[in-house]
């Protein structure tokens, strides 16, 4: 009887209650406090880049979230949207995270602003430049050095 149950489960893709199934969903590693207006995403298939851009833009206009800046690399399947922060950034981040995470084309995404770190804000760990070697002391040929002792 176990063979019949196994055949049925394998044929229809049914798993037992205590078996885990890996789902292809976007990674939910973002925190609400990480949201500063920017969302960077990576796609499973770069060919769907135009559809994903259109879907996110339609979602933003429907929810009255204004898009300020966009950057796309369709060949690599990466995109970036920068939204204007509204009155409640926490609510906006939940909406955006919920929408983007349910898109089957998106492999992963994160909240970011794509700003470069300020080099004066924190000391960078760099090796100091090598100290210059002291120049050799030139001797004057007119003055001759002698090993005489003064009495």
N, C-alpha and C positions, 0 to 999 in steps of 0.2 A: 504494500500500500504506500510505502514511503517513496518508492520509485515513481508512482503515478503522481503523487503530490509534487515531487521535485520536477517532473516533466511539465506539469501544469504551471508551476511557478516560473520555470525557465521560459516556457513558451509565451506566457502573458506578461512576463516581467514583474511578477508579484514577489515581494520580499516578505520574509517572516517579520513578526513584530519586533524582535530584538536584533534584527539586521539593520545596519545603517546604509543609506544610499547617498552617494556623493552627488550633489546637485551642482549644476553649472550656474552659479550666481555671482554677482559682483561682491567683492570683499567689503564687509562692513567694518572697517577699522577706523572710521572717522568718528570724532566726538563733536558734539554740538558746539563746544567751546573753541574748536579748531576752525570754525567757519568765519572767514573774514571777507567773503564775497566771491572767492574764486574756486572753481572746480576744474580739476585736471582729470581726464579719463583716458583709458586705453581700450581699444576694441579687440574683439576676438578675430574679426575679419575686416581688414582695411577697406574692402569693397563696399561696406555698408556705411561709410563715413558720412556721405551726403544725407542719408536717411536719418541718422542719429542727430546730426546738426539740426535738421528740420524739426525733428520731434522735440528736441530740447528747446528750440526757439518757440515752437507752438505752445509748449507747456508753460514757458516763462511768460508769454503774452497772455495766456489764459488766466494765470494766477497773479497777473499784474506785477511781475517781477521784471525790472528793467535790466536789459543786457547793456553793459558799458563797453566791454572789450571782448574780442574773440581772437583766438589763434588756433590754426589747424595745421596738422601735418598728415594729410590724407594717405600718403604712401606708407607711413609708419602706423597709421591707425590711432593717432593721438589727437586730442583736442582740449581746448581750454576755453571756459566761459568765465567772465568776470561780471558779477551782478551788483547792482546798487544795493547797499544795505538799507533795509526798511526800518520800520519802527520796532519790529520784533525779529532780530536775526536768528534766534533759536527756532522760531516757528518756520522761518524761511529755510533754514538748514535742514529741518526735518522733512519739509516738503520736497526739497531738491534731492536729498539723500534717498527718500522713498521712491521718487520717480526714476532717478538714474539707476538705482539698484535693481529695479524691476525690469529694466531694458535687457533683453536677452543678448544683445550685441555687445554690451559693455563687459569687459573682463574685470577691470578694477578701476577705481577712481579714488581721489582724495581731495580734501579741501586744502587749497593753497592759494597764494597770491602771486607766485612766480617772481618774487622780488629777490634781488641778489643781497647777500649779507653785507652789511656796512663794515668796511675794514677798520674803521676807527671805533666802532662800537665795542668790540671785544678784541683783545690781543690775539693775533694769529700765531700759531706755533710754527715759527720758521727758524731755520738755522741762521745764525748771524753770518754776515759776509766775512770771508777770511781777512784777517788783519794783514795789512801790507808789511812785507819784510823790510827791515831797516836798510836804507841804502848804504853801500860800503863807503867807508871814509877814505877820501882820496888823500894821498900824501903829496906834499909839495916837493918837487925835485930839488928846489934851491936849498931847502932846509934839510940837512942830513941828520939823521938820528945817530947818535953815538952812544956807546955804552960806557961813558966815562962817569966816574963818581966825583962829586964835588967834595973836597976835604974839609 
